[in-house]
């Protein structure tokens, strides 16, 4: 039985990675208020000594966890051979595969309103996602700018947050929102292609 129990833990990683993934699961399941040294080490299956070896405090764990979320989400955004209209499709695919990520992010962002030590983490996280949208625009031949990237990211964020709050029962609404976003992005991309092909412009 002991061997089986150890095998179950292997997918969660060891040491630092185990703590990062455990923080995401724990916060997504129980809320940020439940994140303590004791609860985190119990979730990760490591000692508090291991936690302190890898991270000086819980805020640094959250920072590493947010970076891990970005890495997973950005894999979906880095598809230069794809059309721009699929941008939101990839985000929703990521949400389906990793439903704990947007819940974790939302918990951290909401707590940032009253916890200054989290505010900078949340701000850097947002900037990184806007930069990913900016890169997706650039790859699609749409001249990127900060205002456009911010607006597209806000649409994506709204879709993800609604799905996070309402869960699977919101799936049909999510599908309609993604379909609408694809029409908007397809029209945006087409308008820039037409403009670039027009010698009089």
Steps between C-alpha positions, in 0.01 A plus 500: 500500500783738578648452152166574337460816707842623390421435134185712524710795613754482218300701240502795741876525479754515779632779718452846357266395219288297741453810715409718202240258369367435850452874556293528182282203595456609860412863425267399217320251725486686832590864437811703572414541869561127548856518365733453797837334547329199655222463241741545209755245619220253575356548149843463338607210720826670603645627826493863612878488482472423129261792456739742668789361297327586172305814596565773757126563553153423366496805272797359311308173462209693348739681266643170376148358466386795289803456276414131463145595398639736237723232355207263458266763356758653267565165332148536365569854379826419322355371175643728227368277223145540626256774410437778750136399536606181681663697782204469738440140397847413626438681829176313559672172411757581768220577746339163434827313544601691813182634668689561823719769340243778444349433844843534661577817303165656590555429869841669491374799300204563731724477805736753340237768561573491873848346511765735357760223488287323240416806294832511316478127427154545350614800295800314355276205422258720305783667310638159398164391359459825308849448358395152382197650323728766350724223364200314359392815315849546362513138381168543320627807306263733688700808604501466879461788743447521874137610480398220264685233698343627825149493350538146362643380828208657689256306282686175563522571872125562518424167333734313732373671817136431416577134436696490826211640702215303339687180419396228258138621498628806313646291216243597238545870577877454477463341158292795377751747643788321329308488171435874524862574583612295198280715274647818647861381465442359152355833388793683658752281323316521166482879516876525547568253219278701263669823604848361445401365157354831386775697319305825546520478880 
